[in-house]
Amino acid sequence: MKLTRIAALIAAPAALSLAACGGGSSATIANVSGNTANVRIVNGAPGISGGGAVDIYFQTTGSAAPSQTIVNNLAYGVASDFTTQAAAAASIIVQRAGQPAPSTGTAQLSSCPLPQLASNGKYSIVIVNAGGVVNCDIFQDFDYTAAPQYRAHNAARNSVLSANAGFGIIPSASAPPGTPFTVQVAAPQGNLAAANSAATTFTAAQPQSIAAFSGSITFAVGAATSGTTPALSTLDSRYIFSPNGTTQPNTSGALNFTGTAGTSLFALDCTGATVIAPNVTCTNGVALVGYTDRL
């Protein structure tokens, strides 16, 4: 009897320890409350596998190859919502949509090692085509501090924005490319994170304030990083996407859209007459795309 009771007392803490770690499941450990980061994925690489959709996996450094996606069938020009992942060093694995998981040994399109993720940090990982190789531009998104604000990301690798970009606002609706605007944000490209160009830091995306306006305004991106410059690509604030698709819920263009914390803008590579959705098109090799942010 005494031996039975002693065994039970020993087993109970062990069981509690396993429960706290998710019973030994790496998927659960990656989502332990209080030690997580927020990661979203943007598909900014046109032409991957015909239609361009990808599946995304998250692998903490030193763990087994993953079998479960964190994002499925992500089409070009679409951003996932923020997903909760381990605040750790990790890799983003990119695979053609519908292909077998990395755990099967199937070759992947790319594996992008990330620097250490901070607890409660927010990160945007953009899948890009860098010189014909699938890669990742990595950004850290810093908290919005007022409203309305936006965060600008230069993820264009194969256009005149290949080194630097300037983002700003045109205070009128649906201003066309070529319209001059004043640069508000000088945005370098995201750091590349694939194996042969592993980044040690994330490119910072700080929030920028928007002056009060009525109706809708036009976001713009150009090749200059200061002063006044012609817009290479523009986006009316009515045509910002919700995460996980191309729904454009903000029919008035007022910012911030109800229930959101701000807007994230991305300059993406595009080809020819690419149309991501109505009123979001490719001009001068650049698509300017915006997404509503909850975080």
Secondary structure, 3 states (H helix, E strand, C coil): CHHHHHHHHHHHHHHHHHHHCCCCCHHHHCCCCCCEEEEEEEECCCCCCCCCCEEEEEEECCCCCCCCCCEEEECCCCECCCEEEECCCEEEEEEECCCCCHHHCCCCCEEEEECCCCCCCEEEEEEEEECCEEEEEEEEECCCCCCCEEEEEEECCCCCCCCEEEEEEECCCCCCCCCEEEEEEEEEECEECCHHHCCCCCEEECEEECCCCCCCCEEEEECCCCCEEECCEEEEHHHCECCCCCCCCCCCCCCCCCCCCEEEEEEEECCCCCEEECCEECECCEEEEEEEECC
